[in-house]
Amino acid sequence: MQLWVGLGNPGAKYANNRHNIGFMALDRIAEDHGFAPWRGKFQGQVSEGRFGSTRVVLLKPETFMNLSGQSVRAAADFYKVDVSDITVFHDELDLAPGKCRLKQGGGHAGHNGLRSIHQHMSPDYARVRLGIGHPGHKDRVAGYVLNDFPKAEQEMLDDLLRGISDGAPALAAGDGSKFLNAVSLRVAPPRSSTGTKAPAKADAPAPQASPQPAPQKKEATETRSPFDKLKDHFRK
């Protein structure tokens, strides 16, 4: 069994915030793969399903971001899930919008949701880091993550979430490369190597051959002797 945790804040006010991209990822997975309806449990919302023989529990903590670890701990204890079988989907300031990276263990880099999970579990869980970009200055971070994705990024966001859903079976199977490839195929699909050829130009009319001048007849070769020519002269 695996426990997949999406980080965010509960309520309609925060639903489209950059900070809630973890919730968005789990919602797309649950919808696309026919998971059970969401139900309240473990101070959060839970949905269950399978990828092949692998049972996966999706958890969206509703404790607000700073206390996410409480919900994760309650779910992990109930299902007896080891920390190594927990994957957390979260927003990542250090990645450009649309980027996705995997990481096993490590620090929380100041992310309050991760910090809380560190405190209640350990740092040894896996992370799906979902890029939202950085506002440019640390003083602007709080307002930035609690703002909605702008319209200009909606198409990118949709492609990213679809790619995560496409790759979810591979992630459950432990194939991180295949998962990231599925995301990449949505976010940055390869360009076709066969371009459209320009229409062929109409063939120019073949130049007409100029009429060849008729071969000139060669003058007859003079065969008379000088004496015969002289006789002809006096005959005139």
C-alpha positions as CSV (number, residue, x, y, z in Angstrom):
1,M,0.0,0.0,0.0
2,Q,1.1,3.6,-0.7
3,L,-0.1,6.9,0.8
4,W,-0.1,9.8,-1.6
5,V,-0.5,13.2,0.1
6,G,-1.4,16.4,-1.7
7,L,-0.6,19.7,0.2
8,G,-2.9,22.7,0.2
9,N,-5.3,24.7,2.2
10,P,-9.0,23.8,2.6
11,G,-11.9,25.9,1.4
12,A,-13.0,27.6,-1.8
13,K,-11.0,30.7,-0.9
14,Y,-7.7,28.8,-1.5
15,A,-8.9,26.3,-4.1
16,N,-7.0,27.8,-7.1
17,N,-4.0,29.1,-5.2
18,R,-0.5,28.2,-6.3
19,H,0.0,26.7,-2.8
20,N,-2.9,24.2,-3.6
21,I,-1.3,22.5,-6.6
22,G,-0.9,19.4,-4.5
23,F,-4.6,19.2,-4.0
24,M,-5.2,19.7,-7.7
25,A,-2.8,16.9,-8.6
26,L,-4.7,14.4,-6.4
27,D,-8.1,15.6,-7.6
28,R,-7.0,14.9,-11.2
29,I,-5.6,11.5,-10.4
30,A,-8.8,10.4,-8.5
31,E,-11.1,11.6,-11.3
32,D,-9.1,10.1,-14.2
33,H,-8.5,6.7,-12.6
34,G,-11.9,6.0,-11.1
35,F,-10.9,6.3,-7.4
36,A,-13.6,6.1,-4.7
37,P,-15.5,9.3,-3.8
38,W,-13.7,11.6,-1.3
39,R,-14.7,11.2,2.3
40,G,-13.7,13.0,5.5
41,K,-11.1,11.1,7.6
42,F,-7.8,11.7,9.4
43,Q,-8.5,15.5,9.6
44,G,-8.6,15.5,5.8
45,Q,-10.2,14.1,2.7
46,V,-9.4,10.5,1.6
47,S,-10.0,8.6,-1.7
48,E,-8.8,5.1,-2.4
49,G,-8.1,3.2,-5.6
50,R,-5.6,0.8,-7.3
51,F,-3.0,0.8,-10.0
52,G,-2.8,-2.8,-11.0
53,S,-2.2,-4.7,-7.8
54,T,-1.0,-1.6,-5.9
55,R,-3.5,0.0,-3.5
56,V,-3.1,3.7,-3.2
57,V,-4.7,6.0,-0.6
58,L,-5.0,9.7,-1.6
59,L,-5.0,12.2,1.3
60,K,-5.7,15.9,1.2
61,P,-5.1,17.3,4.8
62,E,-7.6,19.9,5.9
63,T,-5.6,21.1,8.9
64,F,-4.2,24.0,6.9
65,M,-0.7,23.9,5.4
66,N,1.2,24.5,8.6
67,L,-0.3,21.5,10.4
68,S,-0.3,19.0,7.5
69,G,1.8,16.5,9.4
70,Q,-1.0,15.8,11.9
71,S,-3.2,14.4,9.2
72,V,-0.4,12.5,7.5
73,R,0.6,10.9,10.8
74,A,-3.0,9.8,11.6
75,A,-3.4,8.2,8.1
76,A,0.0,6.5,8.2
77,D,-0.7,5.0,11.7
78,F,-4.2,3.8,10.6
79,Y,-3.0,2.1,7.4
80,K,0.4,1.1,9.0
81,V,2.2,2.7,6.1
82,D,5.9,3.2,6.4
83,V,7.3,6.6,5.7
84,S,9.2,5.2,2.7
85,D,5.8,4.4,1.1
86,I,4.5,8.0,1.5
87,T,4.7,10.4,-1.5
88,V,3.9,14.1,-1.0
89,F,2.8,16.3,-4.0
90,H,3.6,20.0,-3.2
91,D,4.4,23.3,-4.8
92,E,8.0,24.2,-5.4
93,L,9.3,27.8,-5.7
94,D,12.7,26.7,-7.0
95,L,11.2,25.2,-10.2
96,A,9.8,27.1,-13.1
97,P,6.0,26.8,-13.7
98,G,5.2,23.5,-15.4
99,K,8.3,21.7,-14.3
100,C,8.1,18.5,-12.3
101,R,10.8,16.7,-10.3
102,L,11.0,13.7,-8.0
103,K,13.0,13.6,-4.8
104,Q,13.5,11.1,-2.0
105,G,14.1,12.5,1.4
106,G,16.0,15.7,2.1
107,G,15.1,19.0,3.7
108,H,11.9,21.0,3.6
109,A,13.5,24.2,2.1
110,G,11.2,26.4,4.3
111,H,8.0,24.8,3.0
112,N,5.6,24.9,6.0
113,G,3.7,21.8,4.9
114,L,6.9,19.7,4.5
115,R,8.2,21.1,7.7
116,S,5.1,19.8,9.6
117,I,5.5,16.4,8.0
118,H,9.1,16.3,9.0
119,Q,8.1,17.0,12.6
120,H,5.4,14.3,12.7
121,M,7.0,11.6,10.5
122,S,10.6,12.0,9.3
123,P,12.3,13.5,6.2
124,D,12.5,10.1,4.4
125,Y,9.3,10.3,2.3
126,A,9.2,10.8,-1.4
127,R,8.2,14.2,-3.0
128,V,6.7,15.2,-6.3
129,R,7.9,18.7,-6.6
130,L,5.6,20.8,-8.8
131,G,7.1,24.1,-10.1
132,I,5.2,27.4,-9.5
133,G,8.2,29.7,-10.0
134,H,9.5,32.3,-7.6
135,P,8.3,35.9,-7.2
136,G,11.9,37.2,-7.1
137,H,12.2,38.2,-3.5
138,K,11.6,36.3,-0.3
139,D,9.4,39.0,1.2
140,R,6.9,38.4,-1.6
141,V,6.7,34.6,-1.3
142,A,3.7,34.5,1.2
143,G,1.4,36.6,-1.0
144,Y,2.7,34.9,-4.2
145,V,1.8,31.3,-3.1
146,L,-1.6,32.4,-1.8
147,N,-2.5,33.9,-5.1
148,D,-4.4,32.0,-7.9
149,F,-2.6,30.9,-11.0
150,P,-3.0,33.6,-13.6
151,K,-4.9,33.0,-16.8
152,A,-1.7,32.9,-18.8
153,E,-0.6,29.8,-16.9
154,Q,-3.9,27.9,-17.0
155,E,-3.0,25.9,-20.1
156,M,0.4,25.0,-18.6
157,L,-1.2,24.0,-15.4
158,D,-3.7,21.7,-17.1
159,D,-1.0,20.0,-19.1
160,L,1.0,19.5,-16.0
161,L,-1.9,17.9,-14.1
162,R,-2.8,15.7,-17.0
163,G,0.8,14.5,-17.3
164,I,0.8,13.7,-13.6
165,S,-2.3,11.7,-14.0
166,D,-0.9,9.9,-17.1
167,G,2.2,8.9,-15.2
168,A,0.5,7.9,-12.0
169,P,0.5,4.1,-12.7
170,A,4.3,4.3,-13.3
171,L,4.8,6.3,-10.1
172,A,2.9,3.6,-8.2
173,A,5.0,0.9,-9.8
174,G,8.2,2.8,-8.7
175,D,9.2,3.8,-12.2
176,G,10.2,7.4,-11.7
177,S,11.7,7.9,-15.2
178,K,8.5,6.7,-16.9
179,F,6.4,9.0,-14.7
180,L,8.5,12.0,-15.5
181,N,8.4,11.1,-19.2
182,A,4.6,11.0,-19.1
183,V,4.6,14.5,-17.6
184,S,7.1,15.8,-20.2
185,L,5.0,14.4,-23.1
186,R,2.1,16.6,-21.9
187,V,4.0,19.7,-21.0
188,A,6.6,19.7,-23.8
189,P,5.5,17.2,-26.5
190,P,8.1,16.5,-29.1
191,R,7.8,18.3,-32.4
192,S,7.1,16.3,-35.5
193,S,10.1,15.5,-37.5
194,T,8.2,15.6,-40.8
195,G,7.3,19.1,-41.8
196,T,4.7,20.0,-44.4
197,K,6.3,20.4,-47.7
198,A,5.7,23.6,-49.6
199,P,3.5,23.1,-52.7
200,A,5.5,22.3,-55.8
201,K,5.9,25.1,-58.2
202,A,4.1,24.7,-61.6
203,D,6.5,23.5,-64.2
204,A,7.7,26.3,-66.4
205,P,6.9,25.7,-70.1
206,A,9.8,24.1,-71.9
207,P,11.5,26.6,-74.1
208,Q,10.7,25.9,-77.7
209,A,13.6,25.0,-79.9
210,S,14.6,27.7,-82.4
211,P,14.2,26.6,-85.9
212,Q,17.5,25.5,-87.3
213,P,18.5,27.3,-90.5
214,A,18.3,25.1,-93.5
215,P,21.7,23.8,-94.4
216,Q,23.2,25.9,-97.1
217,K,24.2,24.1,-100.3
218,K,27.8,24.1,-100.9
219,E,28.9,25.7,-104.1
220,A,29.8,23.2,-106.7
221,T,33.5,22.6,-107.0
222,E,35.0,24.3,-110.0
223,T,36.5,21.5,-112.3
224,R,37.3,23.5,-115.5
225,S,40.9,24.3,-116.4
226,P,42.1,27.9,-116.9
227,F,42.3,27.2,-120.7
228,D,38.6,26.3,-120.8
229,K,37.7,29.4,-118.9
230,L,39.7,31.5,-121.4
231,K,37.8,29.9,-124.3
232,D,34.5,30.7,-122.7
233,H,35.5,34.3,-122.3
234,F,36.1,34.8,-126.1
235,R,32.8,33.1,-126.9
236,K,30.8,35.8,-125.2
